[in-house]
């Protein structure tokens, strides 16, 4: 096999609708964001959309997200996030005291608050994440003041004292929907020798400091090379670069090569110890994510994993551009985009609604095509949808995939603009900007004005009536009194 580059030409998508509210914790990197960065493996589809871990608000007092599914928010497509063990996930070194938490909002949304919860000191990291595993009083709450935040929002919190592996659970509660976004953050406080009542004093290891980063990564193939690179304040320490060539398919398993590389590093590098520290202070490699420990006073700061991968030659390319979509008419719509392929490409596309229900599907061989493709969408309602596509060559190699956002709207001629007698809940999913309604409760008329992030003044659910014109507590945010 030859070493090759995979070429993927992606055009900028011109999407007429406003952006959707989504977000993830960028720093300290959440479990889902670590998947996107490639520092967590076997994550499933969340690696492409860490910003979409969204569910009905409820933690900790409500039933949602369900216990055992807190990391995934109970979303089936993200269930891989719920696997839980001492060494399943890459951890960020953490200390007690002031820390900055940074949310990256791919589209800001009016916010009630951001809250942060910590696992109990004696939690069991080998059992599923449940409410019983957490302190249910947040150690930090940041008020959103019902305003849309910055795209990258930093906030300062005081992190409580812990030792060892802990999970921080971040909640972004939205003000103008019934949902929240949920993010699990895996952190490691190390072992500072703190003794709790009824505990035997822990042995204080000379390997007292944990570097940023871990020995973990992707599944590899025989012939691939994995490289551990170490950094201090001045950059990479070239003398510590350690390489290992994958000898077999079995060694290419991410858990196996991380163990083998940890063993090699412990033999080759005297300034570090690689593995997981037990209660006696011993550090031993494991089949999973291995941490790097150094002695007090070490100038090393971090470790990074890089690869030289032997890939089957992929000559096919695909370019996707010009995504457009129609208004909804009687529950149906279309999505159209342009495909330009080089070579024989097996193209597969799904359109899903915000909750993950499939509304359109297409699978077709595209042999050197340069054409528009139209997908029929059925049983759709106004709101956020996603176009997910995959491109595979004739050898079965997946070489391109992406997720594109759509905001479907009702056709003005058949849908939700005009003059209505208002009732709640309405028999339509949303009132579009410019709609005029008569409120029977006061005999007055009101015109719908748009929120900053959409073309609607309000989208209804049976649980949200705070925007009812003239009556709801926040109606002035959504309506203008006409007479």
Buried (B, 14 or more C-beta within 10 A) or exposed (E): EEEEEEBBEEEEBEBEBBBBBBBBBBBBBBBBBBBBEBBBBEBBBBBBBBBBBBBBBBBBEEEBBBBBBBBBBBBEBBBBBBEBEBBBBBBBBBEEEEBEBBBBBBBBBBBBBBBBBBBEBEBEBEEBBBBEBBBEEBBBBBEBEEEBBEEEBEBEBEBBEBBBBBBBBBBBBBBBBBBBBBBBBBBBBBBBEBEEEEEEEBEEBEBBBBBBBBBBBBBBBBBBBBBBBBBEEEEEBEEBEBEBEBEEEEBBBBBBBBBBBBBBBBEEBEBBBBBBBEEEBEBBBBBBBBBBBBBEEBEBBBBBBEBEBBBEEBEBBBBBBEBBBBBBEEEBBBBEBBBBBBBEBBBBBBBBBBEBEEBBEBEEEBEEBEEEBEBEBEEBBBBBBBBBBBBBBEEEBEBBBBBBBBBBBBBEEEBBBEEBEBEBEBEBBBBBBBBBBBBEEEEBBBBBBBBEBBBBBBBBEEEBBBBBBBBBEBBBBBBEBEE
